Amino acid sequence: MRNYIILASATALAACGGAGPQSAGSVGAPSSGGSGSTGTFVNPTETKTYDAIGGAQHFAYKTRDDGQTQYGELYAGDANTPRDGGITVAYNPRDAIFEVTVNRPLASVSTGTNRFQDPAHRVDFGGLSQPQADVPQLPAAANIQYLQAGSSSGPVISGGDPNHYVVGNDTFTSQVQTFFYQKPGTTTQYVTYAGYVRNTLGVVKQTDPVTKGTYLENSYSLDRAVFAYGERSDNSVVPKTGSASFTGDMLATMVFNPLIDTDPLASTYFQWITGSQTTTVDFAKLSVSSAFNGTVSAAALDAYTNGNYVLPGGTTFTAHGSATIDLVGKGGFTGTIGDAKFTTPGGKDYVVSIAGSSLDGAFFGPAAQEIGGGFRIVGGTPDQRIDILGAYTGKK
């Protein structure tokens, strides 16, 4: 299985990640909306705390080694607005310490403060020490830095597969947190995107009251978050006339299970979407229009379910949304997603019936030359579990 350094606290965890030596310029400084005087995002000089825009998800359920389906399921998701807090990133460049919090009660996610500071927790893909299951391995050009910490105890049946959660034996417990972010300056100078994965697992041997046989019961509690943070623009520098186009990156986490009503073994798995976005802003009309394009990654599988899911790796994703700028009232722009669709490698389309959605963002940089934000798409078809939460960045 993967190697994790045992820590004294489950809520104040130490780690500092990324591949190779990490200078001030190779770690992401948090951004405006927080404490500390103005510094530079790419090369931070002062400790700052940044309010992030994005969303969080939580999925808890159980499996057993004599069955093929999930049970006791509870899912929740939530997205914040530019002025609605709950997701923060703090960075201390002197000591290379990150502190990350994701506290979104409507998503049933409350991480406390995750403190990443130990150089031994700097990880990348490959070898014995690497990001845990369901942390997306993005292309090298994306320049993603990974920080991870956690602890585990008890016997293991199998582990070490990045596409499969650890399979534990009786009394096994594990909780591991991973924070990952794009190194500032890679594609944007004043805003970046990031993700958070927390996997909690407990295994207990149970006795079936009917058959009197024993089985291993696996309890999963899985948290995901994706968000954008950086140095937000002062309202005074945001143009009031003209228009501009912002292009950049997009990252999303989702659950997509449309088979609950048709397949008794249908299970729900988290999947990531990576891609790009283009946003057009008409400053005079206070209007925002965004288009998202991405590719779905394969799911990480749990123990004992059948592993079948609808959207294979390589499925494409498209969505379009619109928003209205309200700098004084909202601190940026807010709106909705109008349409979303997936197309599998075999050419089958899945059009999402949208029950609820959001598109949120803000301007970043001393001249509002960049944008960042989040979006959410909640499926509305009965007996389906579909929820997509994303973050994006862009520059003129």
N, C-alpha and C positions, 0 to 999 in steps of 0.2 A: 504494500500500500504506500501512499505518499507519506513523506516525512513531515511531521508537524512538530514545532517546538511547543512544549507544554507551558501554559501561561497560568498565572495566579488568579486571573479574573476573566470571566466570560464576557464582561461588558466593557472592560478597559484593557483592550488587547494591544500588544506592541508589535509593530511590524513596519518595515520600510522596504518597498519593492521596486522592481524594474530590473532590467538586465544590465549588469555591469556597473562600474563606478557611477555614482550619481552626484553631479555638481548642482549648483543652485539653478542652473539653466535646464537641468534634466528632470526637475520635478515641477509639478504644476502649482503655481501660487494660486491660492484662492482669490476671489475677486470681490468687487464692490458690493455693497449691500451689507457690509460687515464692519468689524472694528479694525483700527490701524489706519495710518495715514497712507496716502496714495504712493504706491511703489510701481514696479514694473512686473508684468505678469510673466513674461518669458524669463527674466532674470530677477527674481524677487530679492528684496533687501530687508523687508520688515515682516513681522508676523501679522497675518491678516486672516479674517474669517469671512467667508463668502456664502451668501444665500443662493441656493441652486434652484433651477426651474426644471421640473421633470415629474416623475411618478414612481410609485412603488407597488409591489404585488406580494401577496402571501398565499401560500397553498399548503394546507396540512391534510394528511391522510395516513392510512395504514395499509400494509400489505401483509400477507402471511405465506409461508413457504409451501402450503398445500393448496394455494389458490392462484388465480391468474388476474385478479382485478383489484382495484383500489376500493377502499370503503372508509366510512367516517370522514368524508371529504368536507373541507371548508375552504372556500376561495374568497379573496377580497383584493380590490385594487383601488388606487386613488391617484389623482394628478393634482399638482398645485399650480397656482397662478404666480405671476411675477412678484406679487406682494404677500403671498401666502407662504409662510415659512414651513419649517419642519425638516428640510434637507440642507445641511451646511457642510462646508469643507473649510477647515482651518489648516494653515501651513506656517510652520516656523522654520525659516531658511537657515537660521544659525545652527540649529540642532537637527535639521532635516526630519522634522516630525509632522506627520499628518494626523489630524483628528477629524473623523467623519461621523456624522449623525444622520440617521434617516428615521424620523419620528412622524409617521402619518397614521393617526388612529383609525381613519376610515379604511385603510389598507391592512389594518391589524399588524403593522410593522412598527416596532419600537426597539431600535438597536442600542440605545444608550450611546455613549461616546466610544467609538473604536479608535484607539490610539495606535498608530503605526510608526514605530521608531527604530526597531531592531534591524540592523543591516542584514542579519541572518535570514530575515523574512523577505528579502528581495528575491523574487522568483521570476522565472520565464519558462517557456515550454521546452520539454526535453529533460532527461535525467530523472533522478529519484524525487527531487524537490521541484514541483511544478504547480501551476494553478489547479485547483480542485475541479471536479466534474461540473459541467455546465457553465464554466467561465469561457467566453468566446475567444478563440484564437484568431485574432485579426491579422491581416497581412502585415508583413514587416514594414511596408511603407507607411502604415498607419501610426507607427511609432508609439505603441501602447506600453505603458509602464504598469506592472502588476505588483501589488502589495498584499500579503496574505499572512494570517495568523489564526491559531485555533488550537484545540486539544482534542484528544481521543483516548479512550481506554477500553479494555476488554478485548476478547479474541476476534479475529477477522477471518472470514471465509475466503474472500477475494477482494482485491483492490488494486489501484494503480492504473486502471483504465480511464482515460479522460472522458470517455463517452458513457460511463456507467458509474453510478454512485457506489461507494464502498458497501460491500455485503458483509454485515457483521453477524457474529454468533451470539448466543445468549449472554446478556449483560453488557454488550457493546454499546458505547455512547460516543458521540462525536459532535462537535460544533466548530465550524471553520468559516471565517469571514475573508472575503477577497474584495479589495477596492482596486479598480483599474481605471486609468485615464489616459487620454492622448496627451503626449508631451506638448505643452504650449509652444507655439512657434512652428509646429509641424505644418498645419494648414491655416491656422488663425493666430493672431498675436494677442488678442485681448479676451478670448473666450475659448473654452475647450469643453469636451464632453467626457462623461465618466459613467461607470457602472458599479454596482455593488451586488455581491452574491453572498448569502449566508445559508449554509446547509446544516441543519440539525437532525441527527438521527439517533434513535434509541431502539435497541432490540431486546425483547424479553420472551422467554419460553412460556407458553400458555398451555392450558389443558382445555380441550374441547368438552363442554358440558354434556354433549350428546354422545359422541364417540369415545370419550375419555382418552383419546389420543392426544399427543403433544404436538405443538407446532411453534415455529418462530414467528413472532409478530414484530413487524418493523413499523415504527412510528416516524414519519417524516414531517418536518416543519421547514419549509423552503421560503426564503425571502429574496426578492429581486428588486433592484432599483436602477433607474437610468436617468441622467440629468445633465444639464449644462450649467457651467459657472464661469465667472470671469469678472473683469473690471467694467461694470455697467456705466453707460454714458449718463452724464448730467442732462436733464430735460432740455436745458438751454442750447445744447449743441445738436439736437435732433432737428433736421431740416423741416421747414414748414411748407416748402414748395418743391416741385420737381418729383422725380421718381428714381428708383434704383433697383438693381437686381442683385441678390445675394446668393451665392452658390457655396455648397460645402457638404459636410458629412452628416449622416443620419445613423443612429443606432437604436434598436428597439428590442424589447423583451415581450414575449406573448405566451398565452395559452390558446390553443385552437383545437377544440374537440366538438365537432358537430354530430357525433355519433351516439350521444347519450340515449336517444330515444329508439335507436335501431340496433345497437350492438351491446349485449349485456356485458361484454368484456372491454368495452371502450374505456380507455384510461386517458388521463390528462397529463401532458408533459410540457415543461417550459422549453421554448425555442427562442433563438436570437435572430434578429434581422439586421443586416448591415447594408449600407448603401449611401445614397446621396440625396440632396434636396436642392431645389431652386425656389427662392422666394422673391416675389416682385412687390415692391412697396411704392404706393402713390402717396407721398407725404401731404400733398394738397388735399386729397380726398380722404386721408386717414385710413386708407384701405391696404390690406395685406392679402396676398394670394400665394399659397405654397403648394408645391408638388413634390412628392416623396417617391423614390424608387429604391428597392432593395432586394436582397437575396436571403432566403431563409436558410438557417443552418440546421443540421440534424439535431434531434433531441438527445439529451442525456437520459439514460434509462435507469429505473430503480430495480430493486430486487423483486422477482417473482411475477410481475405483470407480464402480459404477452408482448409488450414492446411495439404494438401496432399503433401508428398514428397517420393522420391523413396527409399532411404536407411534408414530403420528403425534402432532404437537403437539396438545394438548387432551385426550389420553387421561387418565383419572382413575386414581388409585392409592389403595388402602386396605390397611392392615395392622394387626394387633393383636398385642400382646406382653405378657408378664408377667415380673416380676423379684422378687427377695427382697432386703430391706435387710440389709446386713452392714457397719456403719460401722467396726467394729474390724478385721475381716479384709479387707474389700474397699474401704473408704473411701467407700462409697455403696451402690448397688444394682446387681445383675447378674442377667441372665435371658436369655430367648429370645423370638423372634418366632414366633407360632403359625400365622399365616396371612397371605397377601399376594395381592392380585389387581389386575389392570389391566382397565379397560373403555375401549375405543376410542370415539371420537365416533359411530361407526356402530353401537355397541351390542355389539360382540364382546368376550367376556371371555377373559382369559388368567390362569388361576389358577397361581401359582408353586408348583411342587413343591420344597419346601425341604429341602436336604441339610444345611445348617448355618445357624445364626443367632446373633445376640447382641443384647441390649438392656442398655445400661449407662448409668448416670447418677449424679449427686451433687446434694446440696442446696447452695444458694447464698444468701448474705445473712446478716445478723447474727441473724436469727430463722428461718432455713431457710424463708423465704417464697417462694423460687424454686427451680427445678430446671433442669438442663441435662445433656445427654449425647449418646450416639450409638447407632446400631443398624446391623446388617448382615443381609442376607438373601442366601444363596448358593443358586442353583438346583441341583436334583439330577437333572434329566432328562438322560440320555446325549445327546451330540452337540448340546448347547446351551451357550451362554455367557451366563449370567445372574448378575449380582452387583449388589446395591444397597447403598450405604453412605450413612447419613444422620446428621444432627445435629438437635437440637431444643432449645428453651428453653420455659419456662413459668412463670407466677406464679399465686398463689392468687387 
